Amino acid sequence: MQSIEEWRSAIGYEGRYEVSSHGRVRSVYRTVRFSNGRTASFNGRMLKAQINRGGYPVVNVYPGNGGKSKLTTVHKMVALAFIGPRPDGTKYVTAMVTV
């Protein structure tokens, strides 16, 4: 039996990207006003993950406000959205238990 996929805003990228409980990342529909007064609409789409040297899926995301793109690991985006930030003094979160 498959579980229902839940979508939440990606922490740090609210209003731009969402992550799912199944580990997928999508951009959301948005309208942007440029400094010259022109507006443009962008359709949301599913992002295609690449595999980094460590074997982890990564996606290229833009923080907005003219920032540069950044490769971000999908599992960290999912953990932030569904578990929350890592408690101070912990190196990583594994299976919902801090280590």
N, C-alpha and C positions, 0 to 999 in steps of 0.2 A: 504494500500500500504506500502510495506516495504522499508526502506531507504537503500541505498548502504552502506555497511560496509567499513569504511576507517581505514587503519592501519598506525600507526606512531611509531617511535622509542620511547621506554620507557626512560624518562629522568633519567640519572644516570646509565642506563643499555644499552646504545647505543651499537649496534653490537651484543647484546646478547638476548634482548627481545623486543617485539613490543606489543602495546596495540591497541585495536580497539574502534571505536566510539560506538560499541554495548557492551563494557565492557568485552571483552575477552582478554586474554593474551596468547602469544605464544613465544616460543624460536625460534631463527633463526638458519639456517644452518651455521656452522662455522668450521674452521680448527684451531686446537690449537697445538702449539709447546711447549713441555715440556722442563724443564731445562736439562734433559738428552739427548736432541736432537730428541727424538721420537715425531712424530706428530700423531694426531688422529682427525677424523672428527666426528662431532655430527650433527645428523639430527634435524631439527626444529620440534617442536610438540606443540599442544595446551596444556596449563597447566590447570589442574583441580583445581578449586577454592574450598576452604574449608570455612566454616562459623565460624567466631570467636565468642567469648562470647558476644560481642556487637551486633551480628547479621549481621556483614559486611562480604562480601566475601574477602578472603585473598589468596595469592599465595606465594609459597616458591621460592625466587629468589636468585641467586648467583651473587655477584658483579664482580667476576673474580679476577685475580691476587692473588689467594690463599685465598681470603676472605671467611668468614663464611656465611652460608645461612641466609636469613632474611625473616620473614613473613611480607608481605607488603599488605596493603589494595588496592584492585583493583580500587576503586573510586579515591583514591589519585593518582595512576599511570595514570589514564585516565585524571584527571583534569590537572596534570602537562603537559601531552603530548598535550592536546587540548586547554587548557586555558592559561597555563603558570604558573610561580610561584606566590604564594600569595603575594599581595602587603604588604609592611611593615605596621605593626599596625593592621592588620586584623586577626581575629581568624579563619575564615573559608570562603569558597566560596560556595554559594548556588544559584542554578539556574542562573549561569553566573553573579551574582551580589555579590560584596564583602560586608561582614558585619563585 
